[in-house]
Amino acid sequence: MFKKSLVAVMLFVLLAVMAGTPVFAAGEATMSPEIAQGLTEIENVNAEIYAEIAKAQLEAQNMYDQYRDEYYAAKDAGTKAALTAKYDEEVTALIHELDMKTREMTRIGVENATAAGITVEIEWVPVQFPDRVALIDPLHVVGW
């Protein structure tokens, strides 16, 4: 009795796997040229966003190195405070500019993806700068 049940279950699983495989393959085959182009555009937008992030990180690192050198060379507390305030203002402006630029890139990417029939989400990614972390928003494909 047990052997017959085991054989029946094994046959059921085998049939389910065999019947399910074409369904998964059919889902992949339904990608239209518009969707393929939209996915490529999303990848390009994300690549541009990450390139902008890398440029901003490099610029922030250079600013931090210069600030640090000037800070340690300064003798009095007033000069050090002024250097710190100037550095904070410049780095905050740099990060804000990066954020606004990537938001615009993301907005255009979302519009293009939606027009192509692709569902995307904005995925906030923590980006490390020399002395702080900021959240930037590349795209994440959910489905089509």
C-alpha positions as CSV (number, residue, x, y, z in Angstrom):
1,M,0.0,0.0,0.0
2,F,2.8,2.4,1.0
3,K,4.8,1.6,-2.2
4,K,1.8,2.4,-4.4
5,S,1.2,5.7,-2.7
6,L,4.8,6.6,-3.1
7,V,4.9,5.7,-6.8
8,A,1.7,7.7,-7.3
9,V,3.2,10.8,-5.6
10,M,6.4,10.5,-7.5
11,L,4.5,10.3,-10.8
12,F,2.3,13.3,-9.9
13,V,5.5,15.4,-9.1
14,L,7.1,14.3,-12.4
15,L,4.0,15.2,-14.4
16,A,3.7,18.6,-12.6
17,V,7.3,19.4,-13.4
18,M,6.9,18.3,-17.0
19,A,3.7,20.3,-17.5
20,G,5.0,23.4,-15.7
21,T,8.2,23.7,-17.7
22,P,6.6,25.0,-20.9
23,V,4.6,27.6,-18.9
24,F,7.8,29.1,-17.6
25,A,9.5,29.0,-21.0
26,A,6.4,30.7,-22.6
27,G,6.6,33.5,-20.0
28,E,10.1,34.3,-21.1
29,A,9.3,34.1,-24.8
30,T,6.6,36.8,-24.7
31,M,9.1,39.6,-24.4
32,S,8.2,42.1,-27.1
33,P,10.8,44.3,-28.9
34,E,9.4,47.3,-27.0
35,I,10.0,45.6,-23.7
36,A,13.5,44.5,-24.6
37,Q,14.3,48.1,-25.7
38,G,12.7,49.4,-22.5
39,L,14.9,47.1,-20.4
40,T,18.0,48.2,-22.2
41,E,17.0,51.8,-21.6
42,I,16.6,51.1,-17.9
43,E,20.0,49.5,-17.8
44,N,21.4,52.6,-19.5
45,V,19.7,55.0,-17.1
46,N,21.0,53.0,-14.1
47,A,24.5,53.0,-15.6
48,E,24.4,56.8,-16.1
49,I,23.2,57.1,-12.5
50,Y,26.0,55.0,-11.1
51,A,28.5,57.0,-13.3
52,E,27.2,60.2,-11.8
53,I,27.5,58.7,-8.3
54,A,31.1,57.7,-9.0
55,K,32.0,61.2,-10.2
56,A,30.4,62.8,-7.2
57,Q,32.2,60.4,-4.8
58,L,35.5,61.2,-6.4
59,E,34.8,65.0,-6.2
60,A,33.7,64.6,-2.6
61,Q,36.8,62.6,-1.8
62,N,39.0,65.4,-3.3
63,M,37.1,68.0,-1.3
64,Y,37.5,66.0,1.9
65,D,41.3,65.5,1.3
66,Q,41.7,69.2,0.7
67,Y,39.6,70.1,3.8
68,R,41.5,67.7,6.0
69,D,44.9,69.1,4.9
70,E,43.8,72.7,5.5
71,Y,42.1,71.7,8.8
72,Y,45.3,70.1,10.2
73,A,47.4,73.0,9.0
74,A,45.2,75.6,10.7
75,K,46.3,76.8,14.1
76,D,43.3,78.4,15.7
77,A,39.8,77.1,16.4
78,G,38.0,79.8,14.5
79,T,39.8,78.9,11.2
80,K,39.1,75.3,11.8
81,A,35.4,76.0,12.4
82,A,35.2,78.1,9.2
83,L,36.9,75.4,7.2
84,T,34.5,72.8,8.6
85,A,31.4,75.0,7.8
86,K,32.7,75.6,4.3
87,Y,33.4,71.9,3.7
88,D,30.0,70.9,5.0
89,E,28.2,73.4,2.8
90,E,30.1,72.4,-0.3
91,V,29.6,68.6,0.2
92,T,26.0,69.1,1.0
93,A,25.5,71.1,-2.2
94,L,27.4,68.4,-4.2
95,I,25.2,65.7,-2.8
96,H,22.0,67.8,-3.3
97,E,23.0,68.4,-7.0
98,L,23.7,64.7,-7.5
99,D,20.3,63.9,-5.9
100,M,18.4,66.3,-8.1
101,K,20.2,65.1,-11.3
102,T,19.6,61.4,-10.5
103,R,15.9,62.1,-9.6
104,E,15.4,63.7,-13.0
105,M,17.1,60.8,-14.7
106,T,15.0,58.4,-12.7
107,R,11.8,60.3,-13.5
108,I,12.5,60.1,-17.3
109,G,13.4,56.4,-16.9
110,V,10.2,55.6,-15.2
111,E,8.2,57.4,-17.9
112,N,10.0,55.6,-20.6
113,A,9.6,52.2,-18.8
114,T,5.9,52.8,-18.2
115,A,5.4,53.7,-21.9
116,A,7.1,50.4,-22.9
117,G,4.8,48.4,-20.5
118,I,7.4,47.8,-17.8
119,T,6.7,48.1,-14.1
120,V,9.6,49.7,-12.2
121,E,10.2,50.8,-8.7
122,I,12.5,53.5,-7.4
123,E,15.1,51.7,-5.2
124,W,16.9,54.0,-2.7
125,V,20.5,52.9,-2.5
126,P,22.9,54.1,0.3
127,V,25.9,55.8,-1.3
128,Q,29.0,56.3,0.8
129,F,30.8,59.6,0.7
130,P,34.0,60.3,2.7
131,D,32.2,61.4,5.9
132,R,28.5,60.7,5.3
133,V,26.0,58.5,3.5
134,A,23.3,59.6,1.1
135,L,20.4,57.8,-0.5
136,I,20.2,57.9,-4.3
137,D,17.5,56.4,-6.5
138,P,18.3,54.0,-9.4
139,L,15.5,52.0,-11.0
140,H,14.5,48.4,-10.2
141,V,12.4,46.4,-12.7
142,V,9.4,44.7,-11.0
143,G,7.8,43.1,-14.1
144,W,6.2,43.6,-17.5
